[in-house]
Amino acid sequence: MVDLDEDALHSTYSEIYKVLGKDSDALMNLFEKMSGQQLNLPVHLYDPEMVKTKLNERVIRHESIDVNEAAEYYGYSRRWIRTVIRDAERQEKEKG
């Protein structure tokens, strides 16, 4: 573990340090790799195109998809999930 002076950390790094569970090695790794860069974090953890791909694959395999469960898991609205599923089902019908 790297010895840090927690009281002297920049407020941004202090918050990150807390989020990392006060893991000084993780903080130093992040600092060394990313310091000086502007970081803009997306609102969603999962990429929408990848979520569409995953849901499309499930539609192709005729798997049941619980819209509420998928919306909660991926962090998108139920309406968006339903639209993706509906579009995938429409594409499957056109192929078949």
C-alpha positions as CSV (number, residue, x, y, z in Angstrom):
1,M,0.0,0.0,0.0
2,V,1.2,3.5,-1.0
3,D,1.5,5.9,1.9
4,L,-0.9,8.8,1.3
5,D,-1.5,12.0,3.2
6,E,-5.3,11.8,3.0
7,D,-5.9,15.3,4.4
8,A,-3.8,16.9,1.6
9,L,-5.5,15.1,-1.3
10,H,-7.2,17.2,-3.9
11,S,-11.0,17.0,-3.3
12,T,-11.6,15.1,-6.5
13,Y,-8.9,12.5,-5.7
14,S,-10.2,12.4,-2.1
15,E,-13.7,11.4,-3.4
16,I,-12.3,8.8,-5.7
17,Y,-10.1,7.4,-2.9
18,K,-13.3,7.0,-0.8
19,V,-15.1,5.3,-3.6
20,L,-12.2,2.9,-4.1
21,G,-12.5,1.9,-0.5
22,K,-9.5,3.9,0.5
23,D,-7.3,1.6,-1.7
24,S,-4.2,3.8,-2.1
25,D,-2.6,1.5,-4.7
26,A,-5.8,1.7,-6.9
27,L,-5.8,5.5,-6.5
28,M,-2.2,5.8,-7.5
29,N,-2.8,3.5,-10.5
30,L,-5.7,5.7,-11.6
31,F,-3.6,8.9,-11.0
32,E,-0.7,7.6,-13.0
33,K,-2.8,6.5,-16.0
34,M,-5.4,9.2,-16.1
35,S,-4.1,12.4,-14.4
36,G,-4.4,15.5,-16.6
37,Q,-7.2,14.0,-18.6
38,Q,-10.7,15.3,-18.5
39,L,-13.1,12.5,-17.5
40,N,-16.7,12.6,-18.5
41,L,-18.6,9.6,-17.3
42,P,-21.7,8.4,-19.3
43,V,-25.0,8.3,-17.5
44,H,-25.4,4.7,-18.4
45,L,-23.0,1.9,-17.3
46,Y,-23.9,-0.2,-20.4
47,D,-23.4,0.9,-24.0
48,P,-26.8,1.2,-25.8
49,E,-25.6,-0.5,-29.0
50,M,-24.2,-3.4,-27.0
51,V,-27.4,-3.7,-25.0
52,K,-29.4,-3.8,-28.3
53,T,-27.1,-6.5,-29.6
54,K,-27.5,-8.6,-26.4
55,L,-31.3,-8.2,-26.5
56,N,-31.4,-9.0,-30.3
57,E,-29.5,-12.2,-29.7
58,R,-32.0,-13.2,-27.0
59,V,-34.9,-12.5,-29.4
60,I,-33.2,-14.6,-32.1
61,R,-32.8,-17.5,-29.6
62,H,-36.6,-17.0,-28.7
63,E,-35.7,-16.4,-25.1
64,S,-38.2,-14.8,-22.8
65,I,-37.2,-11.3,-21.8
66,D,-38.6,-9.7,-18.6
67,V,-38.8,-6.0,-19.6
68,N,-38.7,-4.8,-16.0
69,E,-35.7,-7.0,-15.1
70,A,-33.8,-6.0,-18.3
71,A,-34.5,-2.3,-17.7
72,E,-33.3,-2.5,-14.1
73,Y,-30.2,-4.5,-15.0
74,Y,-29.1,-2.4,-17.9
75,G,-30.3,0.9,-16.5
76,Y,-32.5,1.9,-19.4
77,S,-36.2,2.7,-19.4
78,R,-38.8,0.0,-19.8
79,R,-40.0,1.9,-22.8
80,W,-36.6,1.8,-24.5
81,I,-36.2,-1.9,-23.7
82,R,-39.6,-2.7,-25.2
83,T,-38.8,-0.7,-28.3
84,V,-35.5,-2.6,-28.8
85,I,-37.3,-5.9,-28.4
86,R,-40.1,-4.9,-30.7
87,D,-37.7,-3.8,-33.4
88,A,-35.7,-7.1,-33.0
89,E,-38.9,-9.1,-33.3
90,R,-39.9,-7.1,-36.4
91,Q,-36.6,-7.8,-38.0
92,E,-36.9,-11.5,-37.2
93,K,-40.3,-11.7,-38.8
94,E,-39.0,-10.0,-42.0
95,K,-36.1,-12.5,-42.2
96,G,-38.3,-15.5,-41.6
